[in-house]
Amino acid sequence: MTNDTIGSVLHETRTFHPPQAFVDHARITPDRLTSLREEADRDPEGFWGRLAQEEIDWHKPFPQVLDSSRAPRYTWFEGGELNVSVNCLDRHLARRGQKTAIIAEGEKGDVRVFTYASLHREVCRLANGLRKLGARKGDRIILLMPNVPEAVIAMQACARIGALHSVVFGGFSAESLKSRIEDANARFVITADGGHRGGKIIELKSFVDKALSTGCKSVRNVVVLKRTDHGIAMDDKRDVWWHDLVANVKDTCDPAWVDAEHPLFLLYTSGSTGRPKGIVHASGGYLLGALLTSKWVFDLQASDVFWCTADVGWITGHSYVAYGPLAAGATILMYEGAPTEPHGGRFWEICEKHGVTIFYTAPTAIRALMRLGDDIPAKYDLSKLRLLGSVGEPINPEAWMWYHRVIGGARCPIVDTWWQTETGSIMMSPIPGAVVTKPGSCTFPLPGIDADVVDEEGERIQSPEEGGYLVIKRPWPSMARTIYGDDARYQETYWNKFNNRYYVAGDSAHRDAEGYFWILGRNDDVIKVSGHRLGSMEIESALCAHPNIAEAAVVGRPDALTGEAVVAFVVPKGARPEGDAATKLTIELRAWVTEQIGALARPAEIRYGDNLPKTRSGKIMRRLLRSLAAGEVIAQDTSTLENASILAQLAA
Ligand code: PRX
C-alpha cells in the first residue's frame, strides 16, 4: 500500500474498504452480493425474471423473460404490460403519499417541494392536458426544459399516456434542436419561457421558435412552462401555456398500459458518424435497470436525500433523477443553475441546507470545485453525506482522493459508475457496502452484467494491464433496443464488429491482476468534454458547412479540467490565414460551431493548414492529429503519409 506522486500526477495504489458503519446498514452486504452474482451466473434469465416480477408492478404478467430469436434484437418481458409512471408514483401513494419526492432549489435560492401525492397530481394533470391537445400513445414529444421538477413531470406525463419523450439538453443550438425534432417527427414540444444558469436567462422558447421557423412541420403544439419573468412571444394557434393547459383538467389520469417493449423514450447522443442517433429504450427493461441500480449502487434507504447533479437532458438525468429513484420511492434533490453561482460553495451549501446524504456528479465538476480550494467546502456541514458517486468520464486519482477526503470526510464510499446512454443503467460500479475500491477503477460489473475486455479477434485478454475492447457478452434488460428510424445503424455500430456475439461499447479498457476494470477512454471518434459526448464528425461537418472552409478534422486532447478538449485542424478555402486574420477566423468559427451544434462543441483550439495529413489513399491520419494536438513529438512512422511536410505546419 503506497501512495507516491510522480511529477504532478498522483499515482494512487491504496485500496479502500467499505467503512464498517456503512456495511452495517447496507442494502447489499458482501454475502448478499455473492449470492446475487451466483444466481445471475447460474441462470441469467431466471435472475432477471425474478427481479422483474418482484420489483415492477405489472398490469399483465409477462409470459417470457427474454426473446433471443432475432438476436442481436433482444426483447425483454415482451407481452407483459405496465405503465412506468404508475411504477414511479401511484404505487407509493398508499404508504408514502406524503413523503417528499422532489426538493427543488433554483439558482436564486427559491425552494419548492413535491410530495409523491403532489407529484402524482401534477403528472396526471399534464397528462390530461396533453391528451386534450390530442397526444396519443406512440407520439414523440420533444422536451427542451430547464432542470426543474416540471421536466420530470413532463417526462412522467409522457410515460403515463404512452408517448415517447425525447429530452434535448438546453445547451444545444436551435439547429440541433431542429434536427432532433425532425428526426423524431415530433408532434409536440414542451419547453419553458426560459431557464436560469450562471445569473443569466437561457432563452429556451426562442430556441424552439427559431427551430420551428425553418422546418419541423410535424409539430402541432408547443406547451410553455412559465419559469421566469421574462416576456416571450406566443403564437396563438400553436403555443399554449402549461398553466392554462392544466387549469381545468382532472388531477387523476388513467394510465396507458403498454407492452414492456413499448419505447419509453428516445435520447439523442453523438456517435462516430455525423448525425446524432436517437437511442430507443423500452419501458419494462429500462425501468428494471434504473430501479435496481438505484437501489444497489446508491443503497437508497427511506431517510436518504439523493442528489444527482446531472441535467435531465442527459441519460444520467433520466435514470437517476426522473425514473430510478422515484420508482424506488426515494427523496431526490434537483438544482437548476450553475455549480458556482453565485459562489464556489453553492453545491456544498445546498448539501448542507437540504441534508443531502448521497451525492452523484461528474469528474469535471469535482476537478473544477477542487481547484477552488479546500476552505470552501470546509465552511459547510457535509456530515450528512454518506455516499458519493462519479459518472461520465474516467476520474483521475487526484480528484478521487480529494472527493474522498474533503467532501466525504474519509468516511463515504465512492461509487465510480461506468455506463452509457445505450446501456440505460449503470453496468459497472462498486456496490458500496461490499466492494473494495481503487481510485480510478469502476471495479466490477454488477450482478447479471457480463462485461469483458477482448482483443481484435474477440478473444478475452488474459494478461493484466493489456488494453482491449470493452464488450458486454450477454444481453441485459435496460439495453438500448435500436436507433430510432435506423436499425441497420444500430446493428452496425454496436454488434457487427464481433459478428453480433457481443455488445461493443466503443470504449477501451483493461483489467488488472485482481480483475478490476479500468476504463481507458473511447476507441471511436467520440470526444468527451466535461463528460459530454461529442462526435468529431459532427463538429467536422459543422465546420465544413462554413463558406470559407474546405476541410476539417477534429480530435480530442487531454485537458486537466474538462478531461478532453476539442481541437480542430482546418483547411480554409484560399490562403492559410496568419496573425490577426487567423484570430478573426477562429472567433468566427467558434461562434459558427456554437450556432450549429451548441457551445459544448466549440473548439478550444483551431489550427490552420494548407492540407491535412493523409495516407496515400486519402484517409486523414487522426492518430497523428491526436499526437499533434497533445503537443507530442511524432514518434510514429510517417512513411505512409502522402504529405508528411504538413505535420510541421500543423504542429506550429
Ligand atoms: O467513455 C465512457 C464514458 O462515457 C461514455 C458514455 O457517455 P454517455 O452516453 O454520454 O453517458 C454518460 C453517462 C452514463 C462511455 O462510453 N464514461 C461513462 N462513465 C464512465 C466513463 N468513463 C470512465 N469511467 C466512468 N465511470
Residues whose N, C-alpha, C, O or C-beta is under 5 A from the ligand:
A	BS01	PRX	T316 S390 V391 G392 E393 P394 D416 T417 W418 W419 Q420 T421 E422 C442 A505 D507 I519 G521 R522 G531 R533
